[in-house]
């Protein structure tokens, strides 16, 4: 990986913001991801994220922390928080913004335990494919303290396959419809394509049950998105 995401965050942090990140998927056209949005305050966050932050308790792990906006908010509230991301640039920015504990780390390599684990901004994305969900959920379960919780959001993107007649054009022989190929570019450079998973709530709930986690729907957003709370 070239870490173009981290490069974009560093540019913004260092006052070199001139253009946004461009993203696309195998089922959607190119779209701009505004970099200032990744540095948003609590008041500018979607209701799902605000709710997750309100529900956070105890020691907290912020997975895929990006620029550290969620971590920063919780740290200011007095919580002990650890922020992790696979992007070196993102962690550099997170530390620069004042988050005390931030590490370049894949969630599967995390070994500490926590009272709250946050996976926000389509937290199921890091699972990549449906076949990997159980592996990730089992690992996350092992990172929970007694009475701990995982707060995760995602979207049911079935609507993206709807045709004008209200039917769906999904290929039933292909993989799960929420598995996407995700493409990112920044300042003329292209990142290596990656797998990204959007998971509908019922599929997430079923996957949780198979690994011994309770899954509850906390809040539904305005556009097929939701926040779920997983617990032992």
N, C-alpha and C positions, 0 to 999 in steps of 0.2 A: 504493500500500500504506500502511496505517495503522501498520505495524510493531508489531502487538500482541505478537508474539513477543519483540521487543526490550523492549517495555514491561513484559512479565511478568518478564523476566530482571532488568531494572533494579529493579523492585519488590522482588524477592527479595534482590538485592544490597544494597538500601537499607533492608532490614528491614521492608518493607511487604507481606510475603507473607500473603495471606489466602485465596486460592483458586488452583486450577490452570488451565492452558490446557485447553480442550476441543477435541477434533479429531474429524472424521468424514470419510468418503469416500462416493462414489456407490454403493459396495457394502458399506459397514459403518456401523453405528450410532455414535452419539456416545460418545466414550471420553475419560477424563481423562489428560492428559500431566502427571505430577507434576513441578512445577518443581524441587524439590530434586534430582531425578534428573539434571537437566541440569548440576548442580554437583558431580557425583560424583567421588570419588577413584579412583585406579587399581584399588584392591581391590574396588570396587563395579561396575567396568565388566564387560560381557560378555566371555567368552573371546576372541571374534573381535576385539574392540577391543584387548584386552591383547596379543594376538598381533601385530596391526598395529603397535602401539607398540614391541614388541620387535624387529620387523623393520626399523623406521625407521633410516635412516642419513644421514650427511652433512647438507647443507642441506635443510630441510623446508618444504613448503607445506601448511598445514592449511586445506582448502577447506570452507566452511560450518562454521566453527569454533564457532558457538553461543556458549556462555559461556566457551570457551577451555580446558576441562578437559584435552583431549588436548595442546594446545600447552603448557600450564603444566607438565604432567608431563614432556614432552620437554625443555623449556627448563631445568627443574631438573636434568635428566640431562646438561646441558651442550651440547645441540644448538642450532644457529642455526636459528631457526624464524620463519616469517611466517604469521600467521593472517589469513584473509580471510572476510568474510561480507557478504551484501547488506543485512543488518539493522544499522542504525546503533546501535540500542540494544545489540545483542549485542556489537559492537566496543567500545562504551563500557565494558561490563561486563568484557570480556576485558582491556582495558587496566587497568582498576581492580584486577583480580585479579593484575596483575603481568606480563602478557605484553608484552614489549618492543616487538615489531613487529606491529601489528594494523591492518588497513585495511578500510574499507567498499569492497568491490570485487566485481564479478561475475567469475567465473573466466574468461569469454571476453575480459575486458579485462586479464588478467594478462599481463605480458611478460617477467618474470624467469625464469631457469631454475633447476632444483632437482634434487637427487639422489633425493628422496622426495616424492611428492605423496600426501597422505592425503585420501580421501573416505569418511568413516565415518558411521554412523547412517543406513543406506540411502543410500550415496553416489551411486547411480545416479539418485536422485530428481531431482537438478538437471538431468538430461538432458530431463526433462519428457515427451517423447514418443519413440517408437521411431524416427521419421523424423529426429530430431535427434541420435541417438547418435553417428553417424559424425562429425558436425561437432564435437561436444565431444571425442571421442576423438582426432581429428586435432589439435585445439588442445592438448590435454593432452600428446600425443606431442611437440609442438614445444617444450614447457616442460621437457622432460627433458634433463638432462646425460647424456653418455655413461655407460653402465652404470647409469642411473637407473631408478627403479621407481615405479609407481602402485599404491597399496594401496587397494582399493575393496571395499565390502561391499554386499550386497543380499539379497533374498529371492525365492524362487519362490512367488508367491501363488496358484498354481493351486488349492491346497487350499481357498481361500475360495469357489470355485465348485462344490465337490463337493456332491452331493445324498446323501440317506440310503442310496441303493442303490449308492453308490460311483461313479456316473457324474458327468458334468460338464454344467452348464447354460450354458456359454459360447455367446454369439452369434457364430457363425463369420463373419458378415458385418460385424461391428463391428471396431474397432481391436484391437491387441494387448492381451491380458487384463491385463497389468501396468500399463497406462496408467490412472491414476485421477484423478478430480477430488477435490482435497483442500480441506477446509473447516476453518477455525480460528476459535475465538472466545475472548474473555477479558474477564471482568468485564462481561458483557452486550453487548460490542461484537463485531461480526463482521468478519473480515478478508476481503478480496476473494478469491474462490476461485482456486486455482492448480492447474496440472497437476503430477503427481508420478509418477515412473516406478519401478516395481519390475521388475527384470530377472532372468530365470532365467539360470543360469550358461552354458548352451549358446548362448543368444542373445547374451550378452555376448561369449563366445569367438569366435563367428562374426563379430560386428561388429568385434572387435579385429583379426582376420585380414584383413578387408577394408581396414583402414587401416595395416597393417604393424606391428601390435603382437602380441607373444606374450602369451598369457593362461593362467595356471596357477591351479588350485584349491589354495588354501593350507590352508583349514580349513572344515569344515561345522559349523554350529551345531545346536542341538537342535530348531529349529523352521523348517526349510526355508530357513534363512539360510546365507550363506557369505561367506568372505573370499577375494578373488582378487588375484593379483599380476600386473600388466601390465608388460612391459619391451620394449625395442627389439629 
